Amino acid sequence: QVRLEESGGGLVQPGGSLRLSCVVSGSRATVAAYEMRWWRQAPGKQRELVARIFRGGSTNYTDSVKGRFTISRDNAKNTVFLQMNSLRPEDTAVYYCYIPVYTTWGQGTQVTVSS
């Protein structure tokens, strides 16, 4: 069984930064071998794809976070990160890590941007 565990969420003021982590464990899942994604879901809204990192290392982002968020990975630690800068109140959501090949989600980590 593949397991994803997110961490790093919290309360931050507008303009602040957070770094989310997603540790992948179990089976043969490695962040280096598969596409990894970060999603988010705000209260009353549908889940939204935020960022992806592909096997070759290329990345893409939803328009609202381009230039502010960066997805990356540490192959040795089998961990994917989401660096979030210049945070805005509309970034408030539960953030989830997802590995498509195993259709597995993490439990989510809450990010709240508020003064």
HELIX and SHEET records of a PDB file:
HELIX    1   1 ASP A   63  VAL A   65  5                                   3    
HELIX    2   2 PRO A   89  ASP A   91  5                                   3    
HELIX    3   3 PRO A  100  TYR A  102  5                                   3    
SHEET    1   A 4 ARG A   3  SER A   7  0                                        
SHEET    2   A 4 LEU A  18  SER A  25 -1                                        
SHEET    3   A 4 THR A  79  MET A  84 -1                                        
SHEET    4   A 4 PHE A  69  ASP A  74 -1                                        
SHEET    1   B 6 GLY A  10  VAL A  12  0                                        
SHEET    2   B 6 THR A 109  VAL A 113  1                                        
SHEET    3   B 6 ALA A  93  ILE A  99 -1                                        
SHEET    4   B 6 MET A  36  GLN A  41 -1                                        
SHEET    5   B 6 GLU A  48  ILE A  53 -1                                        
SHEET    6   B 6 THR A  59  TYR A  61 -1                                        
SHEET    1   C 4 GLY A  10  VAL A  12  0                                        
SHEET    2   C 4 THR A 109  VAL A 113  1                                        
SHEET    3   C 4 ALA A  93  ILE A  99 -1                                        
SHEET    4   C 4 THR A 104  TRP A 105 -1                                        
END                                                                             
